[in-house]
Structure formats: structure tokens, C-alpha cells
Amino acid sequence: METTRSKGNLQNLIPIAVVVVGGCEPCAEKMVTQALAQGSSWQDVDETLRILADMQKRQCVIKALGADTVARMEKPLAAGRSTLGRAKPGNAAAGGGCGCGEDVNLLPVSAHK
């Protein structure tokens, strides 16, 4: 069976990668929350974060981006992972009615400064 990925799914996942490489922890949290709210599966967001963590370890990436940039990815990756963990299906904190993810009002990625 062939798996197809929707164009919208990539539109939700690529911003996660951009803000992680940019080193922005709050943005990583927001982009993970936004991706889930816009229909990306928990598994797709998890896979995105795993790919970023793997890429961070590769020598070619370290050489291309520089050690400082790669090191700056660590905290946003952890923030994204933490946010995703709270949203994991079956996690009591995920859908406990706290409303913490309901009013996420995000600027487009292009508006980030």
C-alpha cells in the first residue's frame, strides 16, 4: 500500500525544522502545537524531530552550518520534544481539558523576528 503525504502536512512540518535550526525554543513549541492543531499526526511530528536530531549529529551538517548553529538546535529540539510529549495520545496531560493549546494564535513563520 502506498502512503501519500499531503501538501498541507509538509506545510506544518517544515516550519518546525526552520525554527529548530534558527534556535528558537518558544517558536519550536508553537510550531509543534500548530502542526498538531492543523492535522499533522503525532507520529509525523515525532519523525520530524527525530530526523532533525539525526541531522544535527552528521559531520556534513556540522561543517555546513557550523558547530555553534548545530549546538543552538539542542534546546529547541528539547522544547519541541517536550511539547509533543504532552500532546501524545493517551497522555493524561494532553487532552485534560486545560485548554492550553486551544487559543494558540501564531504569526506566520515569515513574521518571526
ZIPE-V952550 format. One record per helix or strand. SS is the DSSP state (H for helix, E for strand). FROM is the first residue (numbers start at 1). LEN is the number of residues. If there is no record, write none. Layout:
BEGIN
ss->[SS,SS]
from->[FROM,FROM]
len->[LEN,LEN]
END
This chain:
BEGIN
ss->[H,H,H,H,H,H]
from->[7,25,42,59,67,109]
len->[16,13,16,7,21,3]
END
